[in-house]
Amino acid sequence: MKKELYSIQELASLLGKSPGAVRQLIYRGHLPARRLGRTLYVSREDLEKALKPIGGKQRKEEGGLATQEQQEQKEQKEVSYE
């Protein structure tokens, strides 16, 4: 059975980020979260949506997550050739 809700600590471990970095993603609106008591949780569905590219463009433009490598690739494509 797949887990439906992830805590900040679990997401940090899963994504290879610090708990502070995960909180920043939530507070900046890049990753939807729900508060149960004093603890923030992110649903598996919201996490998958935030990590999934849409229409060939990265979710970062939509407020989701994108890796540094993906952002660099996008910037390289935008370079104009004169």
PDB file with SEQRES, HELIX, SHEET and CRYST1 records, atoms N, CA, C and O in Angstrom:
SEQRES   1 A   82  MET LYS LYS GLU LEU TYR SER ILE GLN GLU LEU ALA SER          
SEQRES   2 A   82  LEU LEU GLY LYS SER PRO GLY ALA VAL ARG GLN LEU ILE          
SEQRES   3 A   82  TYR ARG GLY HIS LEU PRO ALA ARG ARG LEU GLY ARG THR          
SEQRES   4 A   82  LEU TYR VAL SER ARG GLU ASP LEU GLU LYS ALA LEU LYS          
SEQRES   5 A   82  PRO ILE GLY GLY LYS GLN ARG LYS GLU GLU GLY GLY LEU          
SEQRES   6 A   82  ALA THR GLN GLU GLN GLN GLU GLN LYS GLU GLN LYS GLU          
SEQRES   7 A   82  VAL SER TYR GLU                                              
HELIX    1 AA1 ILE A    8  LEU A   15  1                                   8    
HELIX    2 AA2 PRO A   19  TYR A   27  1                                   9    
HELIX    3 AA3 ARG A   44  LEU A   51  1                                   8    
HELIX    4 AA4 ARG A   59  GLU A   62  5                                   4    
HELIX    5 AA5 GLN A   68  LYS A   77  1                                  10    
SHEET    1 AA1 3 LEU A   5  SER A   7  0                                        
SHEET    2 AA1 3 THR A  39  SER A  43 -1                                        
SHEET    3 AA1 3 ARG A  34  LEU A  36 -1                                        
CRYST1    1.000    1.000    1.000  90.00  90.00  90.00 P 1           1          
ATOM      1  N   MET A   1       0.841  -1.178   0.000  1.00  0.00           N  
ATOM      2  CA  MET A   1       0.000   0.000   0.000  1.00  0.00           C  
ATOM      3  C   MET A   1       0.887   1.243   0.000  1.00  0.00           C  
ATOM      4  O   MET A   1       1.811   1.355   0.805  1.00  0.00           O  
ATOM      5  N   LYS A   2       0.598   2.179  -0.912  1.00  0.00           N  
ATOM      6  CA  LYS A   2       1.372   3.398  -0.996  1.00  0.00           C  
ATOM      7  C   LYS A   2       0.945   4.378   0.085  1.00  0.00           C  
ATOM      8  O   LYS A   2      -0.223   4.440   0.470  1.00  0.00           O  
ATOM      9  N   LYS A   3       1.894   5.121   0.551  1.00  0.00           N  
ATOM     10  CA  LYS A   3       1.628   6.128   1.569  1.00  0.00           C  
ATOM     11  C   LYS A   3       0.913   7.308   0.916  1.00  0.00           C  
ATOM     12  O   LYS A   3       1.294   7.728  -0.177  1.00  0.00           O  
ATOM     13  N   GLU A   4      -0.103   7.844   1.559  1.00  0.00           N  
ATOM     14  CA  GLU A   4      -0.890   8.945   0.992  1.00  0.00           C  
ATOM     15  C   GLU A   4      -0.430  10.323   1.438  1.00  0.00           C  
ATOM     16  O   GLU A   4      -0.555  11.287   0.684  1.00  0.00           O  
ATOM     17  N   LEU A   5       0.104  10.432   2.657  1.00  0.00           N  
ATOM     18  CA  LEU A   5       0.572  11.718   3.171  1.00  0.00           C  
ATOM     19  C   LEU A   5       2.022  11.600   3.629  1.00  0.00           C  
ATOM     20  O   LEU A   5       2.408  10.610   4.250  1.00  0.00           O  
ATOM     21  N   TYR A   6       2.819  12.620   3.317  1.00  0.00           N  
ATOM     22  CA  TYR A   6       4.220  12.655   3.711  1.00  0.00           C  
ATOM     23  C   TYR A   6       4.474  13.854   4.605  1.00  0.00           C  
ATOM     24  O   TYR A   6       4.000  14.956   4.325  1.00  0.00           O  
ATOM     25  N   SER A   7       5.226  13.641   5.689  1.00  0.00           N  
ATOM     26  CA  SER A   7       5.623  14.746   6.555  1.00  0.00           C  
ATOM     27  C   SER A   7       6.811  15.465   5.916  1.00  0.00           C  
ATOM     28  O   SER A   7       7.375  14.995   4.928  1.00  0.00           O  
ATOM     29  N   ILE A   8       7.178  16.596   6.483  1.00  0.00           N  
ATOM     30  CA  ILE A   8       8.323  17.354   5.984  1.00  0.00           C  
ATOM     31  C   ILE A   8       9.589  16.492   6.025  1.00  0.00           C  
ATOM     32  O   ILE A   8      10.356  16.464   5.063  1.00  0.00           O  
ATOM     33  N   GLN A   9       9.803  15.791   7.141  1.00  0.00           N  
ATOM     34  CA  GLN A   9      10.998  14.951   7.290  1.00  0.00           C  
ATOM     35  C   GLN A   9      11.024  13.849   6.241  1.00  0.00           C  
ATOM     36  O   GLN A   9      12.073  13.576   5.657  1.00  0.00           O  
ATOM     37  N   GLU A  10       9.890  13.217   5.996  1.00  0.00           N  
ATOM     38  CA  GLU A  10       9.822  12.135   5.007  1.00  0.00           C  
ATOM     39  C   GLU A  10      10.086  12.659   3.604  1.00  0.00           C  
ATOM     40  O   GLU A  10      10.793  12.025   2.822  1.00  0.00           O  
ATOM     41  N   LEU A  11       9.518  13.816   3.287  1.00  0.00           N  
ATOM     42  CA  LEU A  11       9.749  14.407   1.962  1.00  0.00           C  
ATOM     43  C   LEU A  11      11.201  14.797   1.782  1.00  0.00           C  
ATOM     44  O   LEU A  11      11.774  14.585   0.713  1.00  0.00           O  
ATOM     45  N   ALA A  12      11.799  15.362   2.809  1.00  0.00           N  
ATOM     46  CA  ALA A  12      13.207  15.756   2.728  1.00  0.00           C  
ATOM     47  C   ALA A  12      14.073  14.539   2.405  1.00  0.00           C  
ATOM     48  O   ALA A  12      14.956  14.607   1.551  1.00  0.00           O  
ATOM     49  N   SER A  13      13.820  13.447   3.080  1.00  0.00           N  
ATOM     50  CA  SER A  13      14.566  12.221   2.834  1.00  0.00           C  
ATOM     51  C   SER A  13      14.304  11.683   1.429  1.00  0.00           C  
ATOM     52  O   SER A  13      15.228  11.255   0.737  1.00  0.00           O  
ATOM     53  N   LEU A  14      13.058  11.709   1.021  1.00  0.00           N  
ATOM     54  CA  LEU A  14      12.656  11.199  -0.288  1.00  0.00           C  
ATOM     55  C   LEU A  14      13.264  12.012  -1.436  1.00  0.00           C  
ATOM     56  O   LEU A  14      13.693  11.451  -2.445  1.00  0.00           O  
ATOM     57  N   LEU A  15      13.294  13.339  -1.271  1.00  0.00           N  
ATOM     58  CA  LEU A  15      13.781  14.232  -2.318  1.00  0.00           C  
ATOM     59  C   LEU A  15      15.278  14.523  -2.226  1.00  0.00           C  
ATOM     60  O   LEU A  15      15.854  15.123  -3.133  1.00  0.00           O  
ATOM     61  N   GLY A  16      15.900  14.101  -1.139  1.00  0.00           N  
ATOM     62  CA  GLY A  16      17.324  14.386  -0.959  1.00  0.00           C  
ATOM     63  C   GLY A  16      17.575  15.850  -0.638  1.00  0.00           C  
ATOM     64  O   GLY A  16      18.618  16.397  -0.997  1.00  0.00           O  
ATOM     65  N   LYS A  17      16.640  16.478   0.024  1.00  0.00           N  
ATOM     66  CA  LYS A  17      16.740  17.894   0.409  1.00  0.00           C  
ATOM     67  C   LYS A  17      16.697  18.005   1.922  1.00  0.00           C  
ATOM     68  O   LYS A  17      16.405  17.033   2.618  1.00  0.00           O  
ATOM     69  N   SER A  18      16.988  19.192   2.423  1.00  0.00           N  
ATOM     70  CA  SER A  18      16.868  19.419   3.864  1.00  0.00           C  
ATOM     71  C   SER A  18      15.412  19.724   4.199  1.00  0.00           C  
ATOM     72  O   SER A  18      14.657  20.160   3.330  1.00  0.00           O  
ATOM     73  N   PRO A  19      15.010  19.499   5.444  1.00  0.00           N  
ATOM     74  CA  PRO A  19      13.644  19.860   5.838  1.00  0.00           C  
ATOM     75  C   PRO A  19      13.348  21.343   5.607  1.00  0.00           C  
ATOM     76  O   PRO A  19      12.227  21.703   5.249  1.00  0.00           O  
ATOM     77  N   GLY A  20      14.338  22.193   5.809  1.00  0.00           N  
ATOM     78  CA  GLY A  20      14.165  23.634   5.566  1.00  0.00           C  
ATOM     79  C   GLY A  20      13.872  23.932   4.106  1.00  0.00           C  
ATOM     80  O   GLY A  20      13.054  24.800   3.801  1.00  0.00           O  
ATOM     81  N   ALA A  21      14.534  23.218   3.198  1.00  0.00           N  
ATOM     82  CA  ALA A  21      14.303  23.417   1.766  1.00  0.00           C  
ATOM     83  C   ALA A  21      12.885  22.992   1.383  1.00  0.00           C  
ATOM     84  O   ALA A  21      12.243  23.637   0.555  1.00  0.00           O  
ATOM     85  N   VAL A  22      12.403  21.914   1.984  1.00  0.00           N  
ATOM     86  CA  VAL A  22      11.032  21.458   1.710  1.00  0.00           C  
ATOM     87  C   VAL A  22      10.033  22.488   2.229  1.00  0.00           C  
ATOM     88  O   VAL A  22       9.043  22.790   1.562  1.00  0.00           O  
ATOM     89  N   ARG A  23      10.293  23.026   3.425  1.00  0.00           N  
ATOM     90  CA  ARG A  23       9.404  24.066   3.963  1.00  0.00           C  
ATOM     91  C   ARG A  23       9.372  25.289   3.052  1.00  0.00           C  
ATOM     92  O   ARG A  23       8.312  25.881   2.845  1.00  0.00           O  
ATOM     93  N   GLN A  24      10.518  25.668   2.510  1.00  0.00           N  
ATOM     94  CA  GLN A  24      10.571  26.807   1.586  1.00  0.00           C  
ATOM     95  C   GLN A  24       9.695  26.550   0.358  1.00  0.00           C  
ATOM     96  O   GLN A  24       8.986  27.450  -0.091  1.00  0.00           O  
ATOM     97  N   LEU A  25       9.738  25.347  -0.182  1.00  0.00           N  
ATOM     98  CA  LEU A  25       8.900  25.011  -1.333  1.00  0.00           C  
ATOM     99  C   LEU A  25       7.418  25.156  -0.987  1.00  0.00           C  
ATOM    100  O   LEU A  25       6.618  25.615  -1.803  1.00  0.00           O  
ATOM    101  N   ILE A  26       7.072  24.762   0.224  1.00  0.00           N  
ATOM    102  CA  ILE A  26       5.677  24.866   0.670  1.00  0.00           C  
ATOM    103  C   ILE A  26       5.296  26.319   0.883  1.00  0.00           C  
ATOM    104  O   ILE A  26       4.261  26.762   0.387  1.00  0.00           O  
ATOM    105  N   TYR A  27       6.114  27.071   1.614  1.00  0.00           N  
ATOM    106  CA  TYR A  27       5.785  28.457   1.935  1.00  0.00           C  
ATOM    107  C   TYR A  27       5.758  29.355   0.704  1.00  0.00           C  
ATOM    108  O   TYR A  27       5.032  30.349   0.676  1.00  0.00           O  
ATOM    109  N   ARG A  28       6.544  29.011  -0.311  1.00  0.00           N  
ATOM    110  CA  ARG A  28       6.562  29.796  -1.552  1.00  0.00           C  
ATOM    111  C   ARG A  28       5.452  29.382  -2.519  1.00  0.00           C  
ATOM    112  O   ARG A  28       5.288  29.983  -3.581  1.00  0.00           O  
ATOM    113  N   GLY A  29       4.700  28.361  -2.148  1.00  0.00           N  
ATOM    114  CA  GLY A  29       3.564  27.945  -2.965  1.00  0.00           C  
ATOM    115  C   GLY A  29       3.891  26.956  -4.065  1.00  0.00           C  
ATOM    116  O   GLY A  29       3.043  26.681  -4.915  1.00  0.00           O  
ATOM    117  N   HIS A  30       5.099  26.417  -4.071  1.00  0.00           N  
ATOM    118  CA  HIS A  30       5.491  25.459  -5.100  1.00  0.00           C  
ATOM    119  C   HIS A  30       4.981  24.054  -4.813  1.00  0.00           C  
ATOM    120  O   HIS A  30       4.896  23.217  -5.712  1.00  0.00           O  
ATOM    121  N   LEU A  31       4.645  23.804  -3.556  1.00  0.00           N  
ATOM    122  CA  LEU A  31       4.220  22.474  -3.135  1.00  0.00           C  
ATOM    123  C   LEU A  31       3.061  22.623  -2.146  1.00  0.00           C  
ATOM    124  O   LEU A  31       3.266  23.095  -1.028  1.00  0.00           O  
ATOM    125  N   PRO A  32       1.853  22.228  -2.539  1.00  0.00           N  
ATOM    126  CA  PRO A  32       0.699  22.353  -1.631  1.00  0.00           C  
ATOM    127  C   PRO A  32       0.854  21.448  -0.404  1.00  0.00           C  
ATOM    128  O   PRO A  32       1.334  20.319  -0.510  1.00  0.00           O  
ATOM    129  N   ALA A  33       0.446  21.955   0.750  1.00  0.00           N  
ATOM    130  CA  ALA A  33       0.535  21.172   1.986  1.00  0.00           C  
ATOM    131  C   ALA A  33      -0.703  21.411   2.833  1.00  0.00           C  
ATOM    132  O   ALA A  33      -1.413  22.404   2.674  1.00  0.00           O  
ATOM    133  N   ARG A  34      -0.938  20.472   3.736  1.00  0.00           N  
ATOM    134  CA  ARG A  34      -2.054  20.578   4.677  1.00  0.00           C  
ATOM    135  C   ARG A  34      -1.489  20.481   6.079  1.00  0.00           C  
ATOM    136  O   ARG A  34      -0.536  19.745   6.338  1.00  0.00           O  
ATOM    137  N   ARG A  35      -2.087  21.229   6.964  1.00  0.00           N  
ATOM    138  CA  ARG A  35      -1.654  21.201   8.348  1.00  0.00           C  
ATOM    139  C   ARG A  35      -2.627  20.358   9.162  1.00  0.00           C  
ATOM    140  O   ARG A  35      -3.832  20.610   9.163  1.00  0.00           O  
ATOM    141  N   LEU A  36      -2.096  19.363   9.849  1.00  0.00           N  
ATOM    142  CA  LEU A  36      -2.877  18.544  10.775  1.00  0.00           C  
ATOM    143  C   LEU A  36      -2.248  18.753  12.147  1.00  0.00           C  
ATOM    144  O   LEU A  36      -1.165  18.240  12.427  1.00  0.00           O  
ATOM    145  N   GLY A  37      -2.935  19.507  12.996  1.00  0.00           N  
ATOM    146  CA  GLY A  37      -2.335  19.897  14.265  1.00  0.00           C  
ATOM    147  C   GLY A  37      -1.218  20.886  13.982  1.00  0.00           C  
ATOM    148  O   GLY A  37      -1.445  21.917  13.348  1.00  0.00           O  
ATOM    149  N   ARG A  38      -0.022  20.582  14.443  1.00  0.00           N  
ATOM    150  CA  ARG A  38       1.125  21.462  14.205  1.00  0.00           C  
ATOM    151  C   ARG A  38       2.026  20.955  13.090  1.00  0.00           C  
ATOM    152  O   ARG A  38       3.058  21.561  12.802  1.00  0.00           O  
ATOM    153  N   THR A  39       1.648  19.854  12.463  1.00  0.00           N  
ATOM    154  CA  THR A  39       2.504  19.212  11.463  1.00  0.00           C  
ATOM    155  C   THR A  39       1.971  19.441  10.055  1.00  0.00           C  
ATOM    156  O   THR A  39       0.771  19.319   9.806  1.00  0.00           O  
ATOM    157  N   LEU A  40       2.886  19.778   9.126  1.00  0.00           N  
ATOM    158  CA  LEU A  40       2.534  19.933   7.722  1.00  0.00           C  
ATOM    159  C   LEU A  40       2.688  18.593   7.007  1.00  0.00           C  
ATOM    160  O   LEU A  40       3.649  17.860   7.237  1.00  0.00           O  
ATOM    161  N   TYR A  41       1.733  18.288   6.140  1.00  0.00           N  
ATOM    162  CA  TYR A  41       1.779  17.075   5.334  1.00  0.00           C  
ATOM    163  C   TYR A  41       1.518  17.424   3.879  1.00  0.00           C  
ATOM    164  O   TYR A  41       0.761  18.347   3.576  1.00  0.00           O  
ATOM    165  N   VAL A  42       2.151  16.678   2.982  1.00  0.00           N  
ATOM    166  CA  VAL A  42       1.944  16.825   1.541  1.00  0.00           C  
ATOM    167  C   VAL A  42       1.386  15.509   1.027  1.00  0.00           C  
ATOM    168  O   VAL A  42       1.911  14.441   1.339  1.00  0.00           O  
ATOM    169  N   SER A  43       0.317  15.588   0.236  1.00  0.00           N  
ATOM    170  CA  SER A  43      -0.269  14.361  -0.301  1.00  0.00           C  
ATOM    171  C   SER A  43       0.588  13.820  -1.442  1.00  0.00           C  
ATOM    172  O   SER A  43       1.293  14.572  -2.114  1.00  0.00           O  
ATOM    173  N   ARG A  44       0.519  12.528  -1.646  1.00  0.00           N  
ATOM    174  CA  ARG A  44       1.259  11.883  -2.731  1.00  0.00           C  
ATOM    175  C   ARG A  44       0.830  12.471  -4.075  1.00  0.00           C  
ATOM    176  O   ARG A  44       1.661  12.698  -4.954  1.00  0.00           O  
ATOM    177  N   GLU A  45      -0.458  12.713  -4.225  1.00  0.00           N  
ATOM    178  CA  GLU A  45      -0.989  13.272  -5.467  1.00  0.00           C  
ATOM    179  C   GLU A  45      -0.405  14.656  -5.747  1.00  0.00           C  
ATOM    180  O   GLU A  45      -0.003  14.939  -6.876  1.00  0.00           O  
ATOM    181  N   ASP A  46      -0.354  15.519  -4.734  1.00  0.00           N  
ATOM    182  CA  ASP A  46       0.210  16.859  -4.911  1.00  0.00           C  
ATOM    183  C   ASP A  46       1.700  16.794  -5.218  1.00  0.00           C  
ATOM    184  O   ASP A  46       2.204  17.573  -6.027  1.00  0.00           O  
ATOM    185  N   LEU A  47       2.399  15.876  -4.579  1.00  0.00           N  
ATOM    186  CA  LEU A  47       3.829  15.713  -4.839  1.00  0.00           C  
ATOM    187  C   LEU A  47       4.068  15.272  -6.276  1.00  0.00           C  
ATOM    188  O   LEU A  47       4.951  15.804  -6.949  1.00  0.00           O  
ATOM    189  N   GLU A  48       3.291  14.305  -6.752  1.00  0.00           N  
ATOM    190  CA  GLU A  48       3.435  13.827  -8.130  1.00  0.00           C  
ATOM    191  C   GLU A  48       3.137  14.936  -9.128  1.00  0.00           C  
ATOM    192  O   GLU A  48       3.831  15.056 -10.138  1.00  0.00           O  
ATOM    193  N   LYS A  49       2.116  15.749  -8.864  1.00  0.00           N  
ATOM    194  CA  LYS A  49       1.785  16.865  -9.759  1.00  0.00           C  
ATOM    195  C   LYS A  49       2.909  17.889  -9.801  1.00  0.00           C  
ATOM    196  O   LYS A  49       3.232  18.418 -10.865  1.00  0.00           O  
ATOM    197  N   ALA A  50       3.500  18.167  -8.658  1.00  0.00           N  
ATOM    198  CA  ALA A  50       4.568  19.163  -8.588  1.00  0.00           C  
ATOM    199  C   ALA A  50       5.833  18.694  -9.300  1.00  0.00           C  
ATOM    200  O   ALA A  50       6.591  19.516  -9.815  1.00  0.00           O  
ATOM    201  N   LEU A  51       6.067  17.399  -9.336  1.00  0.00           N  
ATOM    202  CA  LEU A  51       7.274  16.861  -9.953  1.00  0.00           C  
ATOM    203  C   LEU A  51       7.112  16.529 -11.429  1.00  0.00           C  
ATOM    204  O   LEU A  51       8.107  16.311 -12.120  1.00  0.00           O  
ATOM    205  N   LYS A  52       5.891  16.488 -11.921  1.00  0.00           N  
ATOM    206  CA  LYS A  52       5.617  16.044 -13.288  1.00  0.00           C  
ATOM    207  C   LYS A  52       5.674  17.217 -14.283  1.00  0.00           C  
ATOM    208  O   LYS A  52       5.056  18.256 -14.051  1.00  0.00           O  
ATOM    209  N   PRO A  53       6.423  17.048 -15.398  1.00  0.00           N  
ATOM    210  CA  PRO A  53       6.415  18.080 -16.441  1.00  0.00           C  
ATOM    211  C   PRO A  53       5.063  18.111 -17.156  1.00  0.00           C  
ATOM    212  O   PRO A  53       4.385  17.090 -17.274  1.00  0.00           O  
ATOM    213  N   ILE A  54       4.691  19.280 -17.622  1.00  0.00           N  
ATOM    214  CA  ILE A  54       3.419  19.429 -18.340  1.00  0.00           C  
ATOM    215  C   ILE A  54       3.690  19.995 -19.729  1.00  0.00           C  
ATOM    216  O   ILE A  54       4.337  21.032 -19.869  1.00  0.00           O  
ATOM    217  N   GLY A  55       3.197  19.318 -20.740  1.00  0.00           N  
ATOM    218  CA  GLY A  55       3.289  19.817 -22.107  1.00  0.00           C  
ATOM    219  C   GLY A  55       4.690  20.170 -22.567  1.00  0.00           C  
ATOM    220  O   GLY A  55       4.864  21.105 -23.347  1.00  0.00           O  
ATOM    221  N   GLY A  56       5.683  19.445 -22.102  1.00  0.00           N  
ATOM    222  CA  GLY A  56       7.048  19.701 -22.529  1.00  0.00           C  
ATOM    223  C   GLY A  56       7.711  20.831 -21.769  1.00  0.00           C  
ATOM    224  O   GLY A  56       8.911  21.049 -21.936  1.00  0.00           O  
ATOM    225  N   LYS A  57       6.986  21.552 -20.947  1.00  0.00           N  
ATOM    226  CA  LYS A  57       7.558  22.625 -20.149  1.00  0.00           C  
ATOM    227  C   LYS A  57       7.607  22.175 -18.704  1.00  0.00           C  
ATOM    228  O   LYS A  57       6.759  21.405 -18.254  1.00  0.00           O  
ATOM    229  N   GLN A  58       8.585  22.649 -17.993  1.00  0.00           N  
ATOM    230  CA  GLN A  58       8.748  22.231 -16.610  1.00  0.00           C  
ATOM    231  C   GLN A  58       7.716  22.892 -15.715  1.00  0.00           C  
ATOM    232  O   GLN A  58       7.279  24.014 -15.970  1.00  0.00           O  
ATOM    233  N   ARG A  59       7.334  22.184 -14.666  1.00  0.00           N  
ATOM    234  CA  ARG A  59       6.329  22.675 -13.728  1.00  0.00           C  
ATOM    235  C   ARG A  59       6.777  23.931 -13.001  1.00  0.00           C  
ATOM    236  O   ARG A  59       5.945  24.602 -12.390  1.00  0.00           O  
ATOM    237  N   LYS A  60       8.038  24.270 -13.040  1.00  0.00           N  
ATOM    238  CA  LYS A  60       8.498  25.465 -12.342  1.00  0.00           C  
ATOM    239  C   LYS A  60       7.721  26.679 -12.831  1.00  0.00           C  
ATOM    240  O   LYS A  60       7.390  27.563 -12.041  1.00  0.00           O  
ATOM    241  N   GLU A  61       7.427  26.730 -14.130  1.00  0.00           N  
ATOM    242  CA  GLU A  61       6.652  27.837 -14.679  1.00  0.00           C  
ATOM    243  C   GLU A  61       5.234  27.842 -14.125  1.00  0.00           C  
ATOM    244  O   GLU A  61       4.589  28.890 -14.078  1.00  0.00           O  
ATOM    245  N   GLU A  62       4.754  26.701 -13.715  1.00  0.00           N  
ATOM    246  CA  GLU A  62       3.411  26.566 -13.166  1.00  0.00           C  
ATOM    247  C   GLU A  62       3.433  26.626 -11.644  1.00  0.00           C  
ATOM    248  O   GLU A  62       2.400  26.432 -11.002  1.00  0.00           O  
ATOM    249  N   GLY A  63       4.588  26.891 -11.065  1.00  0.00           N  
ATOM    250  CA  GLY A  63       4.681  26.932  -9.609  1.00  0.00           C  
ATOM    251  C   GLY A  63       5.101  25.622  -9.005  1.00  0.00           C  
ATOM    252  O   GLY A  63       4.939  25.419  -7.801  1.00  0.00           O  
ATOM    253  N   GLY A  64       5.649  24.708  -9.820  1.00  0.00           N  
ATOM    254  CA  GLY A  64       6.066  23.415  -9.298  1.00  0.00           C  
ATOM    255  C   GLY A  64       7.568  23.321  -9.170  1.00  0.00           C  
ATOM    256  O   GLY A  64       8.249  24.344  -9.101  1.00  0.00           O  
ATOM    257  N   LEU A  65       8.089  22.124  -9.136  1.00  0.00           N  
ATOM    258  CA  LEU A  65       9.504  21.892  -8.933  1.00  0.00           C  
ATOM    259  C   LEU A  65      10.212  21.620 -10.244  1.00  0.00           C  
ATOM    260  O   LEU A  65       9.643  21.004 -11.146  1.00  0.00           O  
ATOM    261  N   ALA A  66      11.433  22.068 -10.353  1.00  0.00           N  
ATOM    262  CA  ALA A  66      12.278  21.732 -11.498  1.00  0.00           C  
ATOM    263  C   ALA A  66      13.706  21.643 -10.983  1.00  0.00           C  
ATOM    264  O   ALA A  66      14.108  22.422 -10.118  1.00  0.00           O  
ATOM    265  N   THR A  67      14.466  20.706 -11.507  1.00  0.00           N  
ATOM    266  CA  THR A  67      15.834  20.559 -11.056  1.00  0.00           C  
ATOM    267  C   THR A  67      16.704  21.634 -11.685  1.00  0.00           C  
ATOM    268  O   THR A  67      16.326  22.237 -12.690  1.00  0.00           O  
ATOM    269  N   GLN A  68      17.856  21.870 -11.102  1.00  0.00           N  
ATOM    270  CA  GLN A  68      18.797  22.860 -11.623  1.00  0.00           C  
ATOM    271  C   GLN A  68      19.200  22.495 -13.050  1.00  0.00           C  
ATOM    272  O   GLN A  68      19.311  23.370 -13.910  1.00  0.00           O  
ATOM    273  N   GLU A  69      19.418  21.210 -13.301  1.00  0.00           N  
ATOM    274  CA  GLU A  69      19.809  20.759 -14.635  1.00  0.00           C  
ATOM    275  C   GLU A  69      18.731  21.084 -15.665  1.00  0.00           C  
ATOM    276  O   GLU A  69      19.044  21.535 -16.767  1.00  0.00           O  
ATOM    277  N   GLN A  70      17.478  20.861 -15.320  1.00  0.00           N  
ATOM    278  CA  GLN A  70      16.387  21.159 -16.237  1.00  0.00           C  
ATOM    279  C   GLN A  70      16.308  22.653 -16.513  1.00  0.00           C  
ATOM    280  O   GLN A  70      16.048  23.056 -17.647  1.00  0.00           O  
ATOM    281  N   GLN A  71      16.528  23.481 -15.497  1.00  0.00           N  
ATOM    282  CA  GLN A  71      16.490  24.923 -15.672  1.00  0.00           C  
ATOM    283  C   GLN A  71      17.621  25.378 -16.594  1.00  0.00           C  
ATOM    284  O   GLN A  71      17.420  26.250 -17.439  1.00  0.00           O  
ATOM    285  N   GLU A  72      18.813  24.788 -16.433  1.00  0.00           N  
ATOM    286  CA  GLU A  72      19.942  25.137 -17.280  1.00  0.00           C  
ATOM    287  C   GLU A  72      19.678  24.747 -18.734  1.00  0.00           C  
ATOM    288  O   GLU A  72      20.028  25.490 -19.650  1.00  0.00           O  
ATOM    289  N   GLN A  73      19.061  23.583 -18.945  1.00  0.00           N  
ATOM    290  CA  GLN A  73      18.725  23.163 -20.298  1.00  0.00           C  
ATOM    291  C   GLN A  73      17.766  24.147 -20.947  1.00  0.00           C  
ATOM    292  O   GLN A  73      17.906  24.473 -22.126  1.00  0.00           O  
ATOM    293  N   LYS A  74      16.805  24.612 -20.189  1.00  0.00           N  
ATOM    294  CA  LYS A  74      15.835  25.570 -20.709  1.00  0.00           C  
ATOM    295  C   LYS A  74      16.529  26.874 -21.093  1.00  0.00           C  
ATOM    296  O   LYS A  74      16.241  27.450 -22.142  1.00  0.00           O  
ATOM    297  N   GLU A  75      17.437  27.335 -20.246  1.00  0.00           N  
ATOM    298  CA  GLU A  75      18.152  28.581 -20.522  1.00  0.00           C  
ATOM    299  C   GLU A  75      19.020  28.450 -21.770  1.00  0.00           C  
ATOM    300  O   GLU A  75      19.149  29.403 -22.538  1.00  0.00           O  
ATOM    301  N   GLN A  76      19.618  27.273 -21.977  1.00  0.00           N  
ATOM    302  CA  GLN A  76      20.442  27.056 -23.160  1.00  0.00           C  
ATOM    303  C   GLN A  76      19.600  27.118 -24.433  1.00  0.00           C  
ATOM    304  O   GLN A  76      20.066  27.617 -25.457  1.00  0.00           O  
ATOM    305  N   LYS A  77      18.383  26.624 -24.379  1.00  0.00           N  
ATOM    306  CA  LYS A  77      17.496  26.660 -25.536  1.00  0.00           C  
ATOM    307  C   LYS A  77      17.063  28.076 -25.867  1.00  0.00           C  
ATOM    308  O   LYS A  77      16.778  28.387 -27.024  1.00  0.00           O  
ATOM    309  N   GLU A  78      17.012  28.948 -24.846  1.00  0.00           N  
ATOM    310  CA  GLU A  78      16.538  30.307 -25.035  1.00  0.00           C  
ATOM    311  C   GLU A  78      17.622  31.233 -25.602  1.00  0.00           C  
ATOM    312  O   GLU A  78      17.335  32.375 -25.963  1.00  0.00           O  
ATOM    313  N   VAL A  79      18.860  30.746 -25.681  1.00  0.00           N  
ATOM    314  CA  VAL A  79      19.953  31.569 -26.202  1.00  0.00           C  
ATOM    315  C   VAL A  79      19.686  31.866 -27.676  1.00  0.00           C  
ATOM    316  O   VAL A  79      19.449  30.954 -28.468  1.00  0.00           O  
ATOM    317  N   SER A  80      19.727  33.126 -28.030  1.00  0.00           N  
ATOM    318  CA  SER A  80      19.466  33.481 -29.430  1.00  0.00           C  
ATOM    319  C   SER A  80      20.755  33.394 -30.227  1.00  0.00           C  
ATOM    320  O   SER A  80      21.834  33.709 -29.724  1.00  0.00           O  
ATOM    321  N   TYR A  81      20.636  32.971 -31.451  1.00  0.00           N  
ATOM    322  CA  TYR A  81      21.776  32.845 -32.359  1.00  0.00           C  
ATOM    323  C   TYR A  81      21.705  33.981 -33.356  1.00  0.00           C  
ATOM    324  O   TYR A  81      20.795  34.052 -34.182  1.00  0.00           O  
ATOM    325  N   GLU A  82      22.677  34.867 -33.264  1.00  0.00           N  
ATOM    326  CA  GLU A  82      22.672  36.041 -34.154  1.00  0.00           C  
ATOM    327  C   GLU A  82      23.610  35.857 -35.310  1.00  0.00           C  
ATOM    328  O   GLU A  82      23.730  36.745 -36.155  1.00  0.00           O  
TER     329      GLU A  82                                                      
END                                                                             
